[in-house]
Amino acid sequence: MTLHLEAIQAAAERLKGHIAETPIAFSQKLSAMTRTKLWIKYENQQYTSAFKERGALNKLAMLSDSERARGVFAASAGNHAQGVAYHAQRLGIPATIVMPHGTPFVKVQKTQSYGARVVIEGATYDEASTHAQSMCEAVGGVYVHPFNDYDVMAGQGTLAIEMLEAVPDLDVLVIPIGGGGLIAGMATAAKALKPWIRIIGVEAAMYPSFVARRRGLNMPTGGSTIAEGIAVREVGDLSFSLANPLVDDVLVIDEADFERAIAAFVNVEKTVAEGAGAAGLAAVMRYPEKFEGLKTGLVLCGGNIDMRLLASVLQRELVREKRLVTYRILGDDRPGMLSLMADVISRKGGNIVDVAHNRLVLDVPAKGAEFDILVETQDARHAHEIADGLRATGYALRME
């Protein structure tokens, strides 16, 4: 078996009216920032806030009555779980989702709210998947794989059809890679419709499974990444065999790249992206020379990010841009010293956010003190102006 454009077009007809045909929009500001002509497909506007609904629904809609009665099983800690659960509930299909230990409670709760039975089993996705398949075989159910399934890949490929219908002259598609289902489906459709279009994959540096397999390398995978949606140790056999001949290049990006892209979506486009959902923009921002002057389409493939994590990312971006700066000052512990520092910062136009006063650091003299003053600034230039003013008081200073 393999996957052809006809199967993806049939999936598109099957999905009509049951999922959102999400908008694709030109971003003038991000285009200027990246020196490309950037079109964004907003899959974070699906009901479950991710593209996974497409593949899940296509698979479920093709089941026979007897298969539906026996129920479906899946393993996932996130978007696939919600996509299967939501559309199984809509179609009246019993669904069991196995999620590994450590899955955030909010994701468990959300999956349960769509009517699925949730089983917590396994320390990793692989262990959860093994358990789910065992449960599925025991009752003769249908296992809905998140990526290594032709029907699932056909559903994901409908994204490329929608993007090229809306913007036929796109030069390149930038697509995140986890297990490979999204890029396999989209590349199959895009290359069939427009053989000269370039397909660029994006992987997290901690999980370069597609690149490793393509190059025949034994590259280490693992670690805590903000892009957990594409944190897959082994790309699927079926998805890799489909995608590999069609993918022109794969870019591997770091954690800071994901963070910058998440912040850019919030600050520039006023929309929320999870780590994996921001992968396409992260790659374009990291390697703008590869996309300069091209009409570039990317998928904001999911918006399910924990709000505390999002807040942390946005604050870290302020630190990265020197708009939130810690001035560490070593001074003598006497009345008025902190007032002097505050006066300098105030006159320079800085806004003090927090102050930590530490007398117990052993590399500070017994009669001295260390002050950490967190200040909101306008930009890096302004931050250095404040630093110069503080140094002019005669005290030692380090800016962090």
N, C-alpha and C positions, 0 to 999 in steps of 0.2 A: 504493500500500500504506500501511497504518497499523498501529497496535498496539491490540488490544482486550483486555479482561479475560479473555476465553476463551483467548487464546493464552498469557497469563501463568498461568492455572490449569492449562493443559495442560503448561506448563513445570514447574510445581510437581509434577505427577504424574511427569513424566519424571525429575526430580531425586531423587525419594524413594529413600532407601536408598543414594544415591551421594555425597551431601554431608552434612555435619552440619546438623541442624536446631538451630541455635545457640540458647542460652538468651537470654531477655529478662528482665531483673530490675529491680525498683524500687530506686533508690539513695536511702536515707533521708538520708545525710550530704550528698550533692551536691544533693539537693532543698532541704535547709535552707540550703545555701550560695547557691543561685540563686533561692530563693523560688518554685520551681515544683515540680511533681510529676513527677520525672524517671525515665523508663524507658529502659534501655540494652539494645540488641541487640548481643550480643558476637560479631560476625563475625570477630574476631581468633582465634576458636577453630576456624575452618575448618582443614583439613589444611595448606593453604598459607598460613594466617593472614590471609586476606583474602576479601572477598565476590566477587572476580573469578571464582572458580570457577563461580559460578552461571551467568553468561552464557556462559562458555567451554564448559561442559559441555552446556548446552542447545543451543548451536550444533553441537557435535561430535556429539551424540546424534541429530541430525536429518539427518546426511549419509547419502547412499546408499552402497552398497558400493563402487561405482566411484569416488566422491568420496573415500572413506576410503583407497582404494588409492593415489590420486594424492598424498595427503598434504595437510597444512595448513601455512599460513604465517602468521606474526604478527610485529608489531613492538612492542617494549615494553622498558622498562628495569627492570621491577619485577613487580608483582602479576599483571598480565594474562599476562605471559610464563610465570610459574609455574603459573597456572591452566590455560592451554592445554597446557603441557608435561605436567603431571601427569595430566590426564584423557585426553590423547591417548595417553599410555603405557598407561593403564588399558584403553583401548579398542583398542589395537593399531594406532593411526594414526601414521604417520611425521609428525614435527613439526619445522619449521625456524623458529627465532626469531631475528630480526635485532635486535640491541641496539646503541645508539650508543656511540661511543668515550667513555670516561670512566665507563661503567657500573661500579659497584663490583664488584670481583672476586667477592665473596661472593654477589651476585645472579646473576652469570654461572655460578658453580659450582653454585648451587642449581638453576638452570634445567637445566643439563646433567645434574644428578643425577636428574632426572625423565625422562631419556632423550631430550631434545630435542637437535637439532643447533643449535648457536649460532653465528651469524655476526655479527662486530663490524663495523659499517659506518655511516658518517654521523656528523656532529658533533652532531646534534640528533635528537629523536624523529621530526620530519617527514622528515628525510633518511633515517633508518632505515626509516621506513614506505614511502617511495618505492622504496627498494631491495628491501624485502620483497615489495611488490606486483609489481615487475619480475620477481623470481625466481619468484614464484607463477604469473604469466602464462606464463612460459617453459615450464613443465612442466604447465600446466593444473590446478594445485592449487586449493585453496580458501583464500581469505584470511579470517582471523578478525579482524575489526576490534574494537578494545577498547571502542568505544562507539557508533559510527555504523552499527548493524546491528540490525534488528528482533528477530531471534532472541536476540541478546545482551541487548538491552534487556528482552525477555520474561523471561529468566533472572534478571536483576537485580530485576525487579518482584516476584519471589516473596518477597523480603524483606518487602514491605509486607503481603502476604497473611499471612505468619507473625506479623508484629507485631500486626495487627488481630485475628487469631484469638486471640492470647494476651491482648491488652488491647483489647477492642472499644471502650472509651470514650475512647481517645486523642483529644485535641483538635487536636494539631499534630504533624507529622513534620518533623524538621530533618535535611536531607540535603546532604552535600558535593557540589559541582559541579566537575568537571574538564572532560571532554568532553561530559558531560550524559547518559550512558547510564544511570547509577544513578537520577538524579532523574526521568528520563523514564519508566523502567519502574515505579518506585515510585509516582510521581504518578498514572500511568494506572490502576494497580491500586487505589490508595487512594481516589481520587476516584470510581471506579466502585462501590466497596464502601460508601463513606461520603462522599457529595458535599459535605458541609459541613466536612470536615476541612481544616485549613490546611496548606499545603505551603510550607516555608521552605527556600530554598537557601542554601548557604554557599560563598563563594569567597575565595581568597587575594588580598590587595590587589595583589600583583605580577602576578596572572593573572585579571583580572576579565572574562573573555571573554563570559560569558553576560550580565552586566549591560551590557557595552558594546553587544552586539548588540541587546539588548532596548530600549535607549535610543537606538539609532542613533548612538552616539558612537564616535569613534576614540581609544580609551583605550590608553595604552602598556601592553604586556605584556612580561614578561621579568625575569630576575634569579634569584638563588639563594635558594630558599625551602625551609624545613624541610618544607613540605607538597608534596613533589615529586610525590606521587600525583595531585594535582589541578592541577599546573602545566602547563596546556594552553593554548596560544596561541589556538586557534580551536575553539570549541564545535562539535560535529557538526551538520550540516544537518538530518539526520533527528531526532536527539535534541532539538535546539532546537525544531523545528516541533512535536514532540509535547509537550514540557515547558512551553514558554512560556505557552500558554493555561491551564495547570493550576497554575502556580507563583504563590503569593500574594505572595511577597516574596523578595528575595535580599539577604543580609547579607554585607558585605565586611569581612574581619578582617585584622589585622596579624600579623607574626611573633611578637611577644610574646604574643599571644592563644593561638596554637598551643602555645607553650612552656608557658604556664600550664595549659592543658588536659591536655597530656601529663603534666605533673607531678602534676596532680590525680588523673588515672587511676591513676598509680603509688602516690601517697601515701594516697589515700582508698579507691579500689576495688581496689588491689593487683593491677592488670592493666596490660599494656603496650599502648600505642597509638602508631602512627607519626603523623607530622604530619597527613596527610590524614585518618587515622582519628579524630583528636581534633577535627576541624573542627566537628562538631555541638556538642559540649560547649563548645568555645571560643566559639562564637557565643552560646550561652546565658549563659556567664559574662560576656561582653562587653556583652550587651544584656539583662540580667535583666528589665527592665521590660516587654519585649515578650512574656515568657512567664510572668509572675507569676500564680500561681494556676491555670495551665493544666496539663492532663495532657499531658506532652511526651514524644514518642518520638524517640530519636536512634540512629543507627547508628555503633557503633565499628567502622568498616569495614575496618580493617587494623592489624596489629601488627608489620609488618616494618620495624623501625627499627634502624639500626646501633647496637650497644651503646656505642661510644665517644660517639656523638652523644647517646644517651639519658643517659649519665653527665654530659655537658656541660650538657644541658638541666636536669637535676636540680640541679646545682651552681649554675647561673645562677638558678634559682628560689630557692635559699637566699640568694643575693646580693640578689635582688629583695625578699625578705621581711626583709632585714637580719638574717638568721640566720648569715650569713657576711659579715664586714665587714673591709675593709682600713683600718687607721688609719695615715695618713701623717704622720710626726712629723719636724719639723726641729729638730735639737738640736746641741749642741756635741759634738765627737768626743772623749769622755773616758771612762776606765774607769768602769764602774758605771751609765752612763746607760741602757743597754739593760736592766740588772737592775732599775733603778727602774721602768721601764715595765712589765716583766713582773710585778713585785710588785703594781702598781696593778691590772693586768688580773686577776691571780690573786685578789686580795682582793674584786674585784667579781664573781667567779664566771665569768669568761670563759676559754675554752680556746684557747691559741695553737696555730695550725695551721702557720704558716710565718712566717719573718722574712727580709726582704731589706735589706741594709745597703749603701747607695750613697754613696760619697765623691766620685764623679766627675761629679755633676750640676753644670753650670756656674752655675746660679742659686743654688747653696748655697755659703756662705762656705768658703774653703779650710780653715779650722779647724773646720768644721761637718760634719754628715753627715745624710743623709736615711734614715729607717727606714720601711719598709712592713711592718706587723705584721698578718698575716691572723688573725682571731679568730673562733671559733665562739661565737655568742651564743644566748640563748633566744628573743628576738624584737626588734622595733624599739625598744621601750621599754628593754630591757636594753642594747642597743647604744648608745643615747644616754647611759645611766648610766655606762657604761665611758668614753665620750668625755669626759663631764664630769670624771671622775676623772683622766684623762690631762691634760686642760687645766689642772687644779688644780696640776700640777707646774710650771707656768710655761712650758712649751714650746708652740710653734705646732703646731696639729694640723688635719688635714683628714680627714674620714671619707668613704670611698668604698664 
